[in-house]
Amino acid sequence: MRIGIFGGAFNPVHNGHLALAKHYKDSLSLDRLIYIPTANPPHKPSGNLIDGEHRINMLKLCVGDDEVCDIEFRHDGKSYTYLTLQELRRAYPNDKLYLIIGADQFFYFENWYKYEEILSLATVVTAAREGNQYSQMLEFKAQHPSLKDVVVSEFEVIDVSSSQIRNAVSQGEDISQYVPKRVEEYIKEHRLYV
C-alpha cells in the first residue's frame, strides 16, 4: 500500500493544504492519506497554536475519506517527525510511506531532528509554492547531496497561508475564499483567532 503522511500545524487547515494533498494523492497514486496535526512543533513557537482538538476537528470537517491522526498528541515533549515516522513504520511495516512537507520546510529540512533517518523511513515529497520557487528548489537540491532522493514537484498552487487567514479573522475580514465553508463556520462558531 502507498500511504501519504501530511503533517503540519493546520492552524487552520486551508484550501492550499487540501490542493497539495489532492495533488499528491493523484500524482503518487496514494491508497491512503493521513493528516497529522503537530502537537508541539520543534521548529516554531507553539504559542499561537490553537488547541489541538480544534485543529483536528477542522481537518475532519474537510478531508473526506482521508484520515486524521492524533498520534503526536499522545506523547509529551516536542513533536519530532522522526519519532512519528518510526511509530508509523512499526504500524505499516510493509507499506511505502511518503512524507509530504511544505516548500518552506524543504529549505530547512537538513536542520530537522534526525533528517537522514527520516529519509530512510519515508520518501520525502514537496512542491513549489510560488512561480519561481520550483527552479530555486531544484538548484538547492542539487547543491545538497543528502536531499537527492527528495521529490520536488511543481503544480498550480493556491497562494494562501494559515498566518494570513489568522490575521484576516482577527481583522474581521472574509476568509471564504481560503478555507472550506465548514471550516469557516467552525472558526466563527468557536470564535477562533479573534
N, C-alpha and C positions, 0 to 999 in steps of 0.2 A: 504494500500500500504506500502511496505517496502522500505525506502529511505536511501541510504548511503550518508553521508556527509564527504567529504575528503578535509580537509583544509591543508594548508601549504604554504610555500613561493613559491615553484615550480620555483626555481631560479637557473637553469632551471628545467622544468619537465624532468624526465628521465625514462629509462626502468624499474627501480626499483619501481617508483611510479605506473607505468602502470601495472606491475605484481601484486603489492599489491592490486590495485583496482580490477583487474580481480579475484584475489583470493577471495576477499570479495563479489563481485557480485555473484560468483558461490556458495561459502560456506554458505552465508546468504540468498541466493535466492532473491537478491535485485531486485525490479521493476525499480528503478531509482538510478542513482549515480550522485551526484552533486559535482563537484570540486569547491572549494572556495579558490582562492589565497588570502593570507593575505595582507592587505594594510600596516599596521603598527604594526608588532608583538611586544607584550609586553615583551616577554622572550628573545629576542635577538636584537642586534642593527640593525636598518634598513638601515644603511649607505651603505652596499654592495648590497642592493636590487636594481635591475634594475627597470625601470618604470613599473608600473602595467599593462599598455597597452601591453607591450611586453610579459609579463608573461601570460596574458590572451590569447593573440594571439597564443603563442606557445601551450598552452593547447588545444585551439580549433583545432589546426592542427592535433592533435593525439588522441583525446578521443572518436572519432567515434560518436556513438549515445548518449553518456553521455553528461551531461550538464556542462557548465562553468558559474559560477555566480559571479557577481562583487559586491555582497552585502556589502562587507567590505570597498569598495572604496566609498560608498555613505555616509559615516559618518566621522566626524573628530575625532581625538584622536586615542588612542590605539585600536587595533582590538582584542577585547576580545571575545573568543569563546562563553562565556556565553551569551553575548548580541546578537551575531549572531544566536545562537540556540533559544533564545527567539523569535526572529523575524521569524525564520523558523517554530517554533512551532505554531505561530499565522497563518502562511501561510498554514500549514499542520496539523490542529488540531487533526485529527483522524488517522494519519498515524504513523507507527513505525519508529523512527529515529535511525540510527546507526552512531555514530561519530567514524571515523577511525583516529587513531593517530599513530605516529611513535613510535618504540620501545624506541628511545632516550627520547621522551617526556613522556612515561609511567612512568619512574622512577622519574620524576619531577611533575607528574600530580597533586599531592596534594598541589603544590605551585601555581597552576593556579588560576586565579581570579574566586571565587565562584565555585570551583570544585565540591562541593557537589550538588549544584543546576544543574550543567552540568549533573551529574549522574542521576538527576531526570527528565531531559529533553530528554535524549537520552541514548541508550545503547552504552557504550564506548568499542571499539574493537581495538586490537593491535596485532602485530605479531613479533616474534623474528627475528632479522636482521642478527644474526650470529649464528653459530652452537651451541655454548654452552649457548647462551643467553636465550633460552627457559626455562631451569631449573632455571636460575637466576631470570627470570621474575615471574615464579610461586612461588618461595621462597619469593620474595619481596611482591607479592600479599598476600601470607599467613600471612606475618608479618604486613600488613596494612589492618585492617578490613574494612576501608572505601572503599577499592578497590575490595571488594568481588564480585561485580557484573560486573567488567571489564572482557571482554572475551579476553583471551590470546591464540593465536594460533601459530602454527609452520608450516612453509612450506618452500620450496626451494626458497631462496631469491637471488636477483641479487645484488651482492655486489658493489654498486656504491653510491656516494653521490653527491649532487649538488656542494658542495665546490670542490670536486675532479674534476668535469667537468669544473668548472670555472677556476681552476688552469691549467688544461690541455689546455684550449683555450688560456689562457694568455701566455702559453709557446709554442703555435703553434703546439700542439700535436693533434693527431687524436682522435675524440670523437665518431666516427661512431658506436662503439660497445655499447655505453652508452645511446644514445638518438635515437629516431626515425629519419629517414632520413630527413623528412620535418622540424623537429626542428633543426637539424644540419644545413640545408640550411638557415633557418631563422636566426640563430645565425651568420652565415657567412655574409649573405646579410646585416644585420643591424649592423655588427661589434660589437657585444655584448661581454662583458667580456675580451676585449683585453686591 
